[in-house]
Structure formats: structure tokens, C-alpha cells
Amino acid sequence: MFVLYEDAGKFHTGRVLSEAEASAQVELETGKRVKVKSAHILLRFDKPSPADLLAGAQRVAAEIELALAWEFAPEEEFGFADLAREYFSAQASLEQQAAALLRLFEAPHYFRRAGKGRFRKAPAEIVQQALAAIEKKKQVQAQIDGWAGELAAGQCPDAIREQLFRILFKPDKNSPEYKAVVEAARSTQLAPLNLLRQAGAIESAYQFHWKRFLFEHFPKGTGFPPLEAPPITDELPLAPVPAWSIDDSATTEIDDALSVQGLGSGTVTLGVHIAAPGLALAPASAVDQVARQRLSTVYMPGHKITMLPDAVVQAYTLQEGRDCPAVSLYVRFDEATLAIQGADTRLERVAIAHNLRHDKLDATITEPWLEDPSNPEYEGDPVPEPAASLRPELSFLWRLARHLKGLREVVRGKPETFNRPDYNFRLVDAAGDEPSGQEQVEISVRRRGAPLDLIVAEAMILANSQWGQWLAELGVPAIYRSQASLAPGVKVRMGTKPAPHAGIGVKCYAWSTSPLRRYTDLVNQWQIIAAARHGRTAALAAPFKPKDAELFSIISSFDAAYSTYNAYQAGMERFWTLRYLAQRGIQELDATVFKEGLVRADTLPLVLPVMGTNGLPRGARVRVRLGAVDEIALDLGGTVSERLDAEALPTGAEDDGADDDEPVAGPLAIAVDLSEADAGETPSSAPAAG
């Protein structure tokens, strides 16, 4: 005897070897023996053979019209043999009964299962809905097949082009667009990104990187909701001395300015004046919510996405010719020894006399010009006004900056040595605010530690460390940056407790000098304002109290956003460096080995993997023949064509700024170091330090 039975939703046939009351021992065609429950046995027969019965039933089942079977089926529950007798004839054959079973089982939209071999027909409205869904699924699958065919043929359907970034980076795996790409990638044996590139989905490498960044981090666009800058209502006194800022020409968010008083009196007062949006903006206000969402200005060559709307920035920026509200730190120094004699913080209005632009002055404001301000016979290029009239003040600040740097180096345990330059990117023929990616790019060197750079950097470090210590003494919580040591792998961390910053060489460090472009600085400014107003009771009056969970939330969000923004900036700088090579037809360049398999270009901000460096020591200089550029992956390799020196870099001469984790690729694969912008390590697309 043979049987047909169901097991886990599948039908099998076999020969009965033995049978008990509740089960049977069945031998399958493969020779395998299985134990089958009696309740699972649906048909018993002596002929035909099991294989022939199942094959014949499958052929007959394909011919059964489901709509007609549904019409013949009784309203009450029925068995498959009952339907076979209604559909075929009262003497339905064994093969027809098995066919009815198979067909009923595979059509749940027509017939609901009510038990082993038992069914009940679905209501008419459910059938109609199911048929409509099946038809729609067929149409969708046909669309998927069509799109996949187009992609394989090198053409990109508009629907897939519109979903490009979602498909690649945040896919809905049930969407037909995604399924079409998967199917085409499988059939062509290409990676999805390469498939889409070949199909023309990516028309511009620059737009690919830009739109991907917006898709992931600014899905609603970079525009701002309608916002007005709240007025500062405090009656603020006017500072006793005018101030001036030093920034890049592209800087619109002018956060900081400097002043000097008392030259020649024995006590000189340095004023660090910071724009004061914190006097007008309140935590949880409409403007604050926007700032907290963005957390920082995003910089890139030729463009930026500001943390605050331009109208808000212009209301509080330290624009020349205006009396601007400011949070001012005055530090008194002994003019001879430069020892700090005291410091105090004031909320005031400051007359901004000048907005100096270091990119227009770095070439003329040099060390010799600053060394002896009383010497009128300086032979270098003339310094333009109004900077020339500030020669005594700038000379004192240059002397002070070197002194403060020296004090920090003592704490660090070793001097800051920056053998690598910073680079400035300029897009020459940019047509609008947002680059197209086709602009001619110029890359120029901006020497680390140039006088104006060092003056601003040291003034900002002084302010951030002084304010950080002051808040700590008053018990007012703030957001601090710290680094336990200079040992390799010890990274900068953010927290709410003051701690030493080994990398900078200060006891504690709280970013407070860029409230228009970094949210942490705005938060710290609120705390500083409370300290300036309330003194010893500031901890009770400050917006953020000790152990405030909001501070930890801000730190976490800022760390993630700031790292992401820096990564994007590094990627875009790499993109424009690759464009620079292409635009100038550069096929070889000189480089220095800084890690096995990696070199750093000597005159460009470029790190790349190079074949032929195995066995070469760090610091070895080589000439590299460049390979093909991939502007999507931001990939470039090379091969050593010549060794340019006989010996490696002397021990101890390594660049403090060298980072073994320096990125060699961009937004698709990048490792980023969270640099200390206020310590003179500002990314080259960003404004000057401070």
C-alpha cells in the first residue's frame, strides 16, 4: 500500500512498511524511512506508483481553474475529495483527488485551510482583494524585471536615479527599485555602486558626495525656518578700548576680537572679546533648537553650512564699525616678564574697529616686522593699513603668543613642532554659493605657526583655559575637552568635569570662543554669562546645573556630529586635491613615507597607498608615479619610481601633527582625527583658529 501525506506544508508519497493505530512507517522513493502520523495521511492507494501519482496530480492541478473551483465549492467546510467530485465528476479518480488537494493548498486567497485536507472557501470580497494584490505583485515584478534589464544594458531608469542614495545607503529592501538593482547586480556580477555608475546614475562625482551627505545628515535640506534674532536687552557698558578681529576673508561668523591696553605702562591688558549670542538666545528657544540640531557649522572648500541662519549670525557677529555685545576676558600681564597678574570677565559692548583678514596679511606681517616695532627701516613688503597702525599691539601679541606657547610646551613635556603645512583651497570660477564640482581649484600653503595664526590661537587657548578654570572654581558645570597623555592612541575626550589637556598643555580647556559656529561654545557661554552676573552663586543661576543630563546629551550629539562633519570636510578636500591633479595633468609627485604602504605628498594635502614602499623606513623620500583616480571612491594609488634620499627622517624629528590614522579616502571610507581647532589645528577650509 502507498500513501500521500503532508509534512511541514509539503506533500510526499511512499510505501507503507508497517502501521500502528496512530502512525505508519513509510519508505520514500529515496529509500529513507520516516514515521508518519495517521492524521497526516491524506490518501491511501495501491496504484499507480507514488511518483507517477504525484507527477500526474501536478499536471492536472495546473489545469484546474481556481475561480470555477471556488464557484463549485460548498459554503460549509469541505474536504479536497469533495471538491474533486464537484469539479470533475462523482467518480473523480485518485489522480484528480490528489490534484484538487495540491491546487487547494496553493490557493489560500481562494480557500482557507481548516485542517489536514480540509478547507473553507474565502468570502467573495476577500477573493477580489487578493486577486487585485496578486495582479499588482505581477505588475511590480514586471517593473522590477524591466528596470533590471535596463540597468544591465547600461541605462538607469529615472525612478532608480531618484532613489540612488536611499538604495545605496539606507535601502528599503522591499522596494522595487532596490530589488531591481539587486537583480541587475546579480545578473551582471557587478557591485551595486559600479553597476549604477556604468548605467549613468552618477553624473557628477562632486554631486554624488554632496547629495549623499545631505541625504544622510540634512534630509530636509540646509535651509532654515523663518527665524528672527532676539534682541539683546541688557544695558551693557561700552568697553574702554576698541578691538579688532583676525579671520580669513571667507569668514562671516566673526566670533572673536582682540584688544591691547597699557603698552609702556608696565602692565598690559589683553582683551579677548567673544560675540555674545548667549545674551539673547535662551535654551530651548526656536533659534536654540535649530543650533542644537546642527551643532556646528560644516566647512568644505568653496562652501559651508552654517549652524545659525545668516540673519542671526549678522545680528551678533563682531562686524567692524559697530558696537557689538561681547563676553570679554581681560588678562593683565607684567609687561617685562609676561607673568599673569589677574583676569576678569565682563559683559559689555565693544567697538570693533577693524576686521583684519590674515590671508591678505600673512605675506607682509612677518616675524622681522613684528620683532622690533620701533624700527621704521623694515625692508620687507609694506604692511597695508589698518594693520600697519597696529604694529605695536601686534608686536606685543606676537611676543606674548610665543611666551604662552613656551609655557604650554613645558607642560606638554615637548615642543610643538609642525613640519607639515596647512593648505587653503580656493575655487576660482565658482558661479554661485554651492560649487558644481567643475570649478578650477587652487591649493596654497598656509604655514602652521605663522604670526597672525599663532597670535589668535594662543589668545583663544588662553581664554578657553582661563574660563574653564574659572567655571570650575565657581562650581559651574561646563563642557570640557581633555586628553590624559600624549601617548599614541590617547584621544581627546569631552566631559563635564575639568581635566588636563596634555595635547595643548593646559590644566583644563572649555571651548567657549566660537559660539556662532559651535554649539558647545554657546552652551559654555551661557554658563560664563551666569558666572559673570552671579559670581559665587552662579551654579544655582546657570541654565545647566551640576550633573545635568542635558549636558551629557549635548556632548554625545556634538561628538558624533562634529566627527561626521570633519570627515566630510576631509573627504571634500581630498576630492578637490584629486581634481587639482587632473586639472594640472600631474602624473608624478614627491612624497614621504609615513607608514608602511602609505606616503604623504610633500606639497599637497594628500596621503595615498603606494606600491614599492615595503622595507622603506618612516621619513624616506620617494618619487611616486600616480595611478588612476576614482573620484567616487576618492581613491588614488601609486608606485615608487625613485628613491630621493639615502636615509630616513632622523629620530625625534617626526611631525607632531602626523597621525597614523590619517584618511586615505573620503566619505565612502575615512578615518578622521577630531583636531583641536583652537590649538592652531583648524581644518584648512575653516576660519582661522578661535
Stockholm file with secondary structure:
# STOCKHOLM 1.0

chainA/1-690         MFVLYEDAGKFHTGRVLSEAEASAQVELETGKRVKVKSAHILLRFDKPSPADLLAGAQRVAAEIELALAWEFAPEEEFGFADLAREYFSAQASLEQQAAALLRLFEAPHYFRRAGKGRFRKAPAEIVQQALAAIEKKKQVQAQIDGWAGELAAGQCPDAIREQLFRILFKPDKNSPEYKAVVEAARSTQLAPLNLLRQAGAIESAYQFHWKRFLFEHFPKGTGFPPLEAPPITDELPLAPVPAWSIDDSATTEIDDALSVQGLGSGTVTLGVHIAAPGLALAPASAVDQVARQRLSTVYMPGHKITMLPDAVVQAYTLQEGRDCPAVSLYVRFDEATLAIQGADTRLERVAIAHNLRHDKLDATITEPWLEDPSNPEYEGDPVPEPAASLRPELSFLWRLARHLKGLREVVRGKPETFNRPDYNFRLVDAAGDEPSGQEQVEISVRRRGAPLDLIVAEAMILANSQWGQWLAELGVPAIYRSQASLAPGVKVRMGTKPAPHAGIGVKCYAWSTSPLRRYTDLVNQWQIIAAARHGRTAALAAPFKPKDAELFSIISSFDAAYSTYNAYQAGMERFWTLRYLAQRGIQELDATVFKEGLVRADTLPLVLPVMGTNGLPRGARVRVRLGAVDEIALDLGGTVSERLDAEALPTGAEDDGADDDEPVAGPLAIAVDLSEADAGETPSSAPAAG
#=GR chainA/1-690 SS CEEEEEETTEEEEEEEEEECSSEEEEECTTSCEEEEEGGGEEEEESSSCHHHHHHHHHHHHHHCCHHHHHHHSCSSCEEHHHHHHHHTCTTCCHHHHHHHHHHHHTCTTTEEEEETTEEEECCHHHHHHHHHHHHHHHHHHHHHHHHHHHHHTTCCCHHHHHTHHHHHHSCCTTSHHHHHHHHHHHHHTCCHHHHHHHTTCCCCHHHHHHHHHHHHHCTTCSCCCSCCCCCCCSCCCBCSSCEEEEECTTCCCCCEEEEEECTTSSEEEEEEEEECGGGTCCTTSHHHHHHHHHCBCEEETTEEECSSCHHHHHHHSCCTTSEEEEEEEEEEEETTTCCEEEEEEEEEEEEEEEEEEHHHHTTTSCHHHHHCTTCTTCCSCCCCTTGGGGHHHHHHHHHHHHHHHHHHHHHHTSCCCCCSCEEEEEETTCCSSSCCSCSCEEEEEECTTCHHHHHHHHHHHHHHHHHHHHHHHHTCCCCEEEBSCSSTTCCCEEESSCCCBTTTTBSCCCCCSCTTTBHHHHHHHHHHHHHHHHGGGHHHHSSSCTTCHHHHHHHHHHHHHHHHHHHHHHHHHHHHHHHHHHHTTCCEEEEEEEETTEEEESSSSCEEEEETCTTCCTTCEEEEEEEEEETTTTEEEEEEEEECCSSCCCTTCCCTTCCTTCCSSCTTSCCCCCCCGGGTTCCTTSCSCC
#=GC SS_cons         CEEEEEETTEEEEEEEEEECSSEEEEECTTSCEEEEEGGGEEEEESSSCHHHHHHHHHHHHHHCCHHHHHHHSCSSCEEHHHHHHHHTCTTCCHHHHHHHHHHHHTCTTTEEEEETTEEEECCHHHHHHHHHHHHHHHHHHHHHHHHHHHHHTTCCCHHHHHTHHHHHHSCCTTSHHHHHHHHHHHHHTCCHHHHHHHTTCCCCHHHHHHHHHHHHHCTTCSCCCSCCCCCCCSCCCBCSSCEEEEECTTCCCCCEEEEEECTTSSEEEEEEEEECGGGTCCTTSHHHHHHHHHCBCEEETTEEECSSCHHHHHHHSCCTTSEEEEEEEEEEEETTTCCEEEEEEEEEEEEEEEEEEHHHHTTTSCHHHHHCTTCTTCCSCCCCTTGGGGHHHHHHHHHHHHHHHHHHHHHHTSCCCCCSCEEEEEETTCCSSSCCSCSCEEEEEECTTCHHHHHHHHHHHHHHHHHHHHHHHHTCCCCEEEBSCSSTTCCCEEESSCCCBTTTTBSCCCCCSCTTTBHHHHHHHHHHHHHHHHGGGHHHHSSSCTTCHHHHHHHHHHHHHHHHHHHHHHHHHHHHHHHHHHHTTCCEEEEEEEETTEEEESSSSCEEEEETCTTCCTTCEEEEEEEEEETTTTEEEEEEEEECCSSCCCTTCCCTTCCTTCCSSCTTSCCCCCCCGGGTTCCTTSCSCC
//
